């Protein structure tokens, strides 16, 4: 039995890990690699393995860097089941179709440029039809319920507390009389965040594959994040300005909405209109409403109060789907809060809202997630004097605030504390889903804490898996 790493190796994107056991091939994740346009297109379109030879797939959660290349996997010949939680399947239904739309739009833009140069057109990585076809392969499984993955392999999905439906993957493996227990974090969540339950404690295992996104950093407390959100809304609205919040559609949007709901009920923010302007966020929020089995006790108690049956909806909150309504927000007079996608400001309606607000010092931009280098969001964080939006140079006069307390990833201490109880029994640890510095820092932290064999794989590396008797 062995494992080969084809993505999220010393980077935070494109997760793909291929396990070979008893002649079966099991894929953990099939995410899109996200980077420079041409490099991403080629890397995502050409899978590094024969899709038809993969017998089954286990998906930890719906984020596109973990699930986004599934339609291409199926398009390329994969015919097996894709095991995940019920909520992950429902989120993927919305997100993969949206991703296909983006693929098609990107290729349409590229092909217009290619036509001007006399070059032949290219096809998208996958289409909307491919995304819909891939959904037929999903098999939903409840948390903590063992299921057969392949001969000699039993899987169990444990709550990861990262986003709705996210799972830690536990695989009990037997090959030629030798047994191995493999534990894969997916993306591990944080303790004491609103909405979702805390991550399940790590069960005993022989092999651990762990993410390392924040392997060298610590987060602010969630309570501090909500307090800073309140202060920014109060101060900006008092000045007659708008608060614009770029937010990822899964998790971050719902967290911000829930925080604003609670602040509104407590009369800690002024009575100004609040908008969520993103068709995908509207769809995703509906999925959140469908899965109370993922909620933590605090949110359950909030819902049980008869006055607040919907944590993601309240009187002054309005969800925007149509283009006409979205454009109307740019002409809105007076204070308001506008939450829109994308989270790094690289596409979508958020760019229109930023173009119409950041020139005015009365307004504020609230950054609530990590911003990759060379993105519009990163340029806002860096407080550049002016930024380019839709080809126009726009002066950045608005206030820019960054709140890191909403991160859905465990930080360095969270990752180390979660793994600590099982370190004495682990025979192998693999560090994935982290840039080189945080991956190396987490590896060193695990070694210092007692982990015997820690590796940070490079793309394509293959390792034999240790067994219980090894």
C-alpha angles and dihedrals in degrees: 000000000000143000130223123199117220102163146017088040108150088338135077100237145066099035113200125150120173119206122195117200130158090348092305123117118217121188120210106204129339105213133171117253108232120203140092111002101246095040092048093047095053095041094049096043094052111056114210093229139039104276092201090059093059110099101191142355133213117202121199098196146338104261109127094239086063103032107018100100096050093103089056090047090056092041088054094056109280110147104170135100124280110214120205141129123288093252093049091054091051093048091049090053089063100032100047092050089049090048090052090053089053091049091052093046092048092051091047088056093046092047092054088056092045091051090055088055093046092248124142119257123259129220125239119257085251140341137231088262090055091051092051091047091053092058090069089070096058117110114190120217130183123238116274094012114123115226134181112256101173137330107310094006125102121182133204126186116216125190111268096186091219105111133342108304095004115155143198105223118226117189122189105200133190122183125168091344094308120116131208132177112208122193121194119186098201097194110337118220133217134257122252097017117145123256101015134067120253118266116279111256113259112268119217113284143166097217127034126193108189136181118236105190093137097022091138102033142070128217132227116250116271090235090058090052094057092046091053091047090054093049094049093050092047095048096043095047091047087058090051094252139129128245112221116195120190104206139172111248096233117064103337096065092049092047092052092046091050091049091050090047092055093044089050093051090049090049090235095132129049121262098261127142117268122203134192104200108189128095091209092050088053090053093044093050089055088055089052089055090053096057113058088151086080096053124108123234093262093057092043089055091048090053093045089064100094092221092061110043093146115052090186097052134056139155102276095037119097128185115215122208108154124079091228093057091045093054090048090063089067089064095045114130121217135014121332143149117238121190114189144155149287103058094213093041092239097124143357135048096320089078091060092050092048092049090054097045116029094074090065117078090208090069130076136208116210116203111200102170142045114284119214119228117272094022125123088243091057091049089054091050089050089054094230112189092240137004135201117244121174089347094305126112110235123188113236103225098140122102113261119205126183121204116185097177094091095065112133093206124091110248125225095284091044093054094046094045092049093051097039098088094056100038096097092059099041115108096184136021123189120194115211140155098046137101114254097267099049091040092053092044093052091046090054091046092053092048091051089049092055108272108151104207120020123175132183102204125215122218111292096012115148124204132183111235120242118238133215090261095048 
